[in-house]
């Protein structure tokens, strides 16, 4: 361990003692916690969480375009097979769902 002197040195020494030099970047601890909680993440609806400083708008626009293209393809395939009997109420809808 590197020796530091003076007040800043004391702080750095304390931090070096409190926090290990190696950081575990794996997801093992999180997976163990989720297992102990009964895997609540499996009970959530499908969600895409977009966060960060830059690029959220373009990321959301891309995800929306992909979703709309997939829905259009699904609607086309269902219509070609004889209809969906209301299974996909938003087929052909434009704009945002209310």
C-alpha positions as CSV (number, residue, x, y, z in Angstrom):
1,X,0.0,0.0,0.0
2,X,1.3,3.5,-0.9
3,X,2.1,5.7,2.1
4,X,0.5,9.2,2.1
5,X,1.4,12.0,4.5
6,X,-0.6,15.0,5.8
7,X,-4.4,15.4,6.0
8,X,-5.1,14.4,2.3
9,X,-2.8,11.4,2.9
10,X,-4.7,10.3,6.0
11,X,-8.0,10.4,4.0
12,X,-6.5,8.4,1.1
13,X,-5.1,5.8,3.6
14,X,-8.5,5.5,5.2
15,X,-10.2,5.0,1.8
16,X,-7.6,2.4,0.8
17,X,-8.4,0.5,4.0
18,X,-12.2,0.7,3.6
19,X,-12.4,-0.3,0.0
20,X,-10.5,-3.2,-1.6
21,X,-8.2,-2.5,-4.5
22,X,-10.1,-5.1,-6.6
23,X,-13.6,-4.3,-7.5
24,X,-16.0,-7.2,-8.4
25,X,-17.7,-6.1,-11.6
26,X,-19.6,-9.3,-12.1
27,X,-23.4,-9.7,-11.5
28,X,-23.0,-12.6,-9.1
29,X,-24.0,-10.7,-6.0
30,X,-27.0,-9.1,-7.7
31,X,-28.1,-12.5,-9.1
32,X,-27.8,-14.0,-5.6
33,X,-29.9,-11.2,-4.1
34,X,-32.6,-11.6,-6.8
35,X,-32.6,-15.4,-6.1
36,X,-33.1,-14.7,-2.3
37,X,-36.0,-12.4,-3.2
38,X,-37.7,-15.0,-5.3
39,X,-36.7,-13.4,-8.7
40,X,-39.2,-10.5,-8.6
41,X,-37.8,-9.3,-12.0
42,X,-39.6,-12.2,-13.6
43,X,-42.9,-10.9,-12.4
44,X,-42.5,-7.5,-14.1
45,X,-44.0,-6.6,-17.5
46,X,-41.6,-6.2,-20.5
47,X,-39.9,-2.8,-20.1
48,X,-37.1,-1.0,-21.9
49,X,-35.4,1.5,-19.6
50,X,-33.4,4.1,-21.4
51,X,-31.1,6.2,-19.2
52,X,-28.0,8.2,-19.4
53,X,-26.7,11.7,-20.3
54,X,-26.8,11.7,-24.1
55,X,-28.6,9.8,-26.8
56,X,-31.9,9.0,-25.0
57,X,-34.0,10.8,-27.7
58,X,-32.4,9.0,-30.7
59,X,-32.4,5.7,-28.8
60,X,-36.1,6.0,-28.0
61,X,-36.9,7.0,-31.6
62,X,-35.0,4.0,-32.9
63,X,-36.8,1.7,-30.5
64,X,-40.1,3.1,-31.4
65,X,-39.4,2.7,-35.2
66,X,-38.4,-0.9,-34.5
67,X,-41.6,-1.5,-32.5
68,X,-43.8,0.0,-35.1
69,X,-42.2,-1.9,-37.9
70,X,-42.6,-5.2,-35.9
71,X,-46.3,-4.4,-35.3
72,X,-46.9,-3.5,-38.9
73,X,-45.3,-6.8,-39.9
74,X,-47.4,-8.7,-37.4
75,X,-50.6,-7.0,-38.6
76,X,-49.7,-7.7,-42.2
77,X,-49.0,-11.4,-41.4
78,X,-52.3,-11.7,-39.4
79,X,-54.4,-10.0,-42.0
80,X,-52.9,-12.3,-44.7
81,X,-53.8,-15.3,-42.7
82,X,-57.5,-14.3,-42.3
83,X,-57.6,-11.7,-39.5
84,X,-56.9,-11.5,-35.8
85,X,-60.5,-11.3,-34.4
86,X,-59.5,-8.4,-32.2
87,X,-56.4,-10.0,-30.8
88,X,-54.3,-7.0,-31.9
89,X,-56.6,-4.0,-31.4
90,X,-53.8,-1.5,-32.4
91,X,-53.2,-3.0,-35.9
92,X,-53.3,-0.1,-38.3
93,X,-53.5,2.5,-35.5
94,X,-51.2,5.6,-35.9
95,X,-49.8,7.8,-33.2
96,X,-49.4,7.0,-29.5
97,X,-51.7,4.6,-27.6
98,X,-53.8,6.5,-25.0
